[in-house]
Amino acid sequence: MNWLELIADPTFQTVLLGTTSIGFVSGALGCFAYLRRQSLVGDVIAHSSLFGVMLFFLISYLLTGQGSKSLFVLVPGAAVSGFLSLWICQWLVRNRTVREDSGLGVMLAIFFGTGILLLRCVQRSEPPIPGHRGLEGYIFGMAASMTRSDLIMIAILGAASIIAILVFWKELKAYTFDAMFSHGLGIRHQVMDALLIALLVTGIVIGVQCIGVVLMIAMLVIPAAAARQWTRSLGRMVMLAAVIGAACGVTGSVVSASVDNMPTGPVMVLAGVIIFLISILFAPGRGVLVRRSGLRSGRQSLQEMIP
Amino acid sequence: MTPLIFWTFAIAVVTALACGLCGVMLVVKREAFVAEGLSHAVLPGIIFAYLLIPDRSSPWLVIAAGLSGLLMVWLVQAITSTRLVDRDAALGIVFSGLFSIGIIASNLKLKNIHFHAHCIIDGNLSLAVLKPFHLGELYVGPRAFVTMALLLLVLVLFIFIFFKELKLMAFDETTARSFGFRPGWMHSVWLALVSMTAVAAFETAGTVLVVALMITPAATVSLLTKKLSAMFWLAGFLSAASAVLGVMLALALDISAAGPISSVAGFIFLGLALAVGKR
């Protein structure tokens, strides 16, 4: 297929728009989780969302006799179970002798494990549940089966979360860097926590269908970690991470459309990994190789000074 | 009980025991997510070894997978030591990157061979039961059982012999160093054992169950006691119990055992957490 044919293909257009906007939104939202050192929280939300997806699929089947795979049904499910897993984990960390990392790990195991249990039951059920084919795609992502209505859902939620970032920019910035200072300004911690988690959950649930619950963490962490190397300003970091995420989305959809059997999500992740490696090696002032050559020239000039 | 069902239980129990024991040190050292990372990072090793030597029972698969697990640990260490990225983020980047390489390689080269998503996530306990291991003429048991049982033996011996070192490593590395131990070296050996367990369990248990069995029983036990020896015993008991109950549930529902075992272990944790371990 040549380039012109590819760009004119409506299926490809949908996938391209979808992956690009998912990359853009998750790149921007990932920055806050990254700076607050909560990268792995994203992994837990993503894995946990499988349980909600399966539950809401089953509920839609019981109500209508047809399992729905529309994002309008499954995204709320994913959000509910993502929230629930974090809420239980926070309760355990506060009230029981459970440490955060093992609490999060257990929540991942319970929600993802039970999600897999439901998925296998649905796939095994006799008579077969209408519409169950393709649910497996939630695990590793199924960008190719994205529909126009999925795209609308992604656009609405993505735009809403970007607008929320812009509206609450000052508060988010203060809270991310200095929670005590923001408290002094009269910003309530619980409200900010809830807002940040809501943003993170939104960013994840619109992406899991396309990238898969297993690899979703990469689209949150990698653009943020790469962008952080190039700048010290939060504004520039968020913009750069969004652009990197979008670039990963474009790469993923183009490469998977041009090579047979090439999965979209993993290609997006690898494109991100390459950008990340370039960033930690060459970013001005911080990059490993840049620092090393700086050390070398410093040593040289020091030796020249000594007679 | 037919022999097939007996061996299904037996494989699940040895796998659960080995993973459960590994998990104790991970939970104590606040490294629970190393289990999540390892269970994904072994995939490219398995796929590439299979592409070179297309034999699913070749020991090279296990060795290559172990190497890619160690590669993950080393990469995370290398990235963290630049101080440009914190450890959690480095872990997330490295394991998702390695896992992506594995998925792409299997999609391009192994389409419709046994490495589809179902096997990666759930493992394949029902297939593992069917592959026999013979010692001369004698049928010992399924190959997966023999592998896991040997590994379990190594783990148990290691824990018994180096218990003092593990304890020092877990609770106070500075004291350990002043006694002349080398906690860093011990830690690497332990992670190599964990990585071998993740690999060996991967075939029968898949990624879900490796994570669930490593973290959940150990986290449950940490609600009950702070004594390391008691943690090992109880974690072993709990993981074996979850495996037995999980396989019973799986047989009743006629689905793969990974999901049910993780849920059972998880609900035991939740139940106990409601009852005990108040701050």
Chai-1 contact restraints between the chains, C-beta under 6 A:
chainA,res_idxA,chainB,res_idxB,connection_type,confidence,min_distance_angstrom,max_distance_angstrom,comment,restraint_id
A,Y34,B,A89,contact,1.0,0.0,6.0,A-B,restraint_1
A,R37,B,D86,contact,1.0,0.0,6.0,A-B,restraint_2
A,S39,B,D88,contact,1.0,0.0,6.0,A-B,restraint_3
A,S39,B,A89,contact,1.0,0.0,6.0,A-B,restraint_4
A,S39,B,G92,contact,1.0,0.0,6.0,A-B,restraint_5
A,L40,B,F33,contact,1.0,0.0,6.0,A-B,restraint_6
A,L40,B,D88,contact,1.0,0.0,6.0,A-B,restraint_7
A,L92,B,A273,contact,1.0,0.0,6.0,A-B,restraint_8
A,N95,B,R279,contact,1.0,0.0,6.0,A-B,restraint_9
A,R96,B,A273,contact,1.0,0.0,6.0,A-B,restraint_10
A,R96,B,G277,contact,1.0,0.0,6.0,A-B,restraint_11
A,T97,B,G277,contact,1.0,0.0,6.0,A-B,restraint_12
A,D101,B,R30,contact,1.0,0.0,6.0,A-B,restraint_13
A,D101,B,A32,contact,1.0,0.0,6.0,A-B,restraint_14
A,S102,B,V27,contact,1.0,0.0,6.0,A-B,restraint_15
A,S102,B,A32,contact,1.0,0.0,6.0,A-B,restraint_16
A,S102,B,A219,contact,1.0,0.0,6.0,A-B,restraint_17
A,G105,B,A32,contact,1.0,0.0,6.0,A-B,restraint_18
A,G105,B,I215,contact,1.0,0.0,6.0,A-B,restraint_19
A,V106,B,I215,contact,1.0,0.0,6.0,A-B,restraint_20
A,V106,B,T216,contact,1.0,0.0,6.0,A-B,restraint_21
A,V106,B,A219,contact,1.0,0.0,6.0,A-B,restraint_22
A,V106,B,F269,contact,1.0,0.0,6.0,A-B,restraint_23
A,A109,B,V211,contact,1.0,0.0,6.0,A-B,restraint_24
A,A109,B,A212,contact,1.0,0.0,6.0,A-B,restraint_25
A,A109,B,I215,contact,1.0,0.0,6.0,A-B,restraint_26
A,A109,B,T216,contact,1.0,0.0,6.0,A-B,restraint_27
A,A109,B,S262,contact,1.0,0.0,6.0,A-B,restraint_28
A,A109,B,G266,contact,1.0,0.0,6.0,A-B,restraint_29
A,I110,B,G266,contact,1.0,0.0,6.0,A-B,restraint_30
A,F112,B,V208,contact,1.0,0.0,6.0,A-B,restraint_31
A,G113,B,V208,contact,1.0,0.0,6.0,A-B,restraint_32
A,G113,B,A212,contact,1.0,0.0,6.0,A-B,restraint_33
A,G113,B,G259,contact,1.0,0.0,6.0,A-B,restraint_34
A,G113,B,S262,contact,1.0,0.0,6.0,A-B,restraint_35
A,G113,B,S263,contact,1.0,0.0,6.0,A-B,restraint_36
A,T114,B,S263,contact,1.0,0.0,6.0,A-B,restraint_37
A,I116,B,V208,contact,1.0,0.0,6.0,A-B,restraint_38
A,I116,B,G259,contact,1.0,0.0,6.0,A-B,restraint_39
A,L117,B,G259,contact,1.0,0.0,6.0,A-B,restraint_40
A,L117,B,P260,contact,1.0,0.0,6.0,A-B,restraint_41
A,L117,B,S263,contact,1.0,0.0,6.0,A-B,restraint_42
A,R120,B,I255,contact,1.0,0.0,6.0,A-B,restraint_43
A,R120,B,S256,contact,1.0,0.0,6.0,A-B,restraint_44
A,R120,B,G259,contact,1.0,0.0,6.0,A-B,restraint_45
A,C121,B,L253,contact,1.0,0.0,6.0,A-B,restraint_46
A,C121,B,I255,contact,1.0,0.0,6.0,A-B,restraint_47
A,R124,B,D254,contact,1.0,0.0,6.0,A-B,restraint_48
A,R124,B,I255,contact,1.0,0.0,6.0,A-B,restraint_49
A,E136,B,A117,contact,1.0,0.0,6.0,A-B,restraint_50
A,I139,B,A117,contact,1.0,0.0,6.0,A-B,restraint_51
A,I139,B,I121,contact,1.0,0.0,6.0,A-B,restraint_52
A,F140,B,A117,contact,1.0,0.0,6.0,A-B,restraint_53
A,L215,B,S96,contact,1.0,0.0,6.0,A-B,restraint_54
A,I217,B,G92,contact,1.0,0.0,6.0,A-B,restraint_55
A,I217,B,S96,contact,1.0,0.0,6.0,A-B,restraint_56
A,A218,B,S96,contact,1.0,0.0,6.0,A-B,restraint_57
A,V221,B,A89,contact,1.0,0.0,6.0,A-B,restraint_58
A,V221,B,G92,contact,1.0,0.0,6.0,A-B,restraint_59
A,V221,B,I93,contact,1.0,0.0,6.0,A-B,restraint_60
A,I222,B,I93,contact,1.0,0.0,6.0,A-B,restraint_61
A,A225,B,V85,contact,1.0,0.0,6.0,A-B,restraint_62
A,A225,B,A89,contact,1.0,0.0,6.0,A-B,restraint_63
A,N261,B,N107,contact,1.0,0.0,6.0,A-B,restraint_64
A,N261,B,L108,contact,1.0,0.0,6.0,A-B,restraint_65
A,N261,B,K111,contact,1.0,0.0,6.0,A-B,restraint_66
A,P263,B,I103,contact,1.0,0.0,6.0,A-B,restraint_67
A,P263,B,N107,contact,1.0,0.0,6.0,A-B,restraint_68
A,P266,B,S100,contact,1.0,0.0,6.0,A-B,restraint_69
A,P266,B,I103,contact,1.0,0.0,6.0,A-B,restraint_70
A,P266,B,I104,contact,1.0,0.0,6.0,A-B,restraint_71
A,V269,B,S96,contact,1.0,0.0,6.0,A-B,restraint_72
A,V269,B,S100,contact,1.0,0.0,6.0,A-B,restraint_73
A,L270,B,S100,contact,1.0,0.0,6.0,A-B,restraint_74
A,V273,B,G97,contact,1.0,0.0,6.0,A-B,restraint_75
A,I280,B,L84,contact,1.0,0.0,6.0,A-B,restraint_76
A,R286,B,L84,contact,1.0,0.0,6.0,A-B,restraint_77
A,V288,B,T82,contact,1.0,0.0,6.0,A-B,restraint_78
